[in-house]
Amino acid sequence: MDISSTLSGSRRKRVIFGSGLAVGTGLIGLPLLLLAVWPWIDHAPYSASVMIGAFGFALTSLSYAFGKVALSGCTEGSRRPVEEPGRRPYVVAGVALAIAFVSLLVMLAT
């Protein structure tokens, strides 16, 4: 399906870049999140698996936000449009990155 004839320039950019960033960050973040909680993989310091999990969680929440941006671009002119993401996914990603940074510092200090 050719979406170039149905979407304006800014909507097309939101759909293409939002979906690309959502898939890209999701494909990086989800394996990191699964790696942190996988039972048979032993990370020597406890803070290493916390760091990997927090970084994966941050990327996964950013993927959710980018996917919602792309979805809001697709449904902008419909009867029931999807709203763009608020501040919550970005705050969650920021807190997760802060936890990952602190656990990295703890891991390097020990």
Secondary structure, DSSP 8 states (H G I E B T S, - for coil): ---TTTS-HHHHHHHHHHHHHHHHHHHHHHHHHHHHH-TT---SSHHHHHHHHHHHHHHHHHHHHHHHHHHHHHTTTSSS------SHHHHHHHHHHHHHHHHHHHHHH-
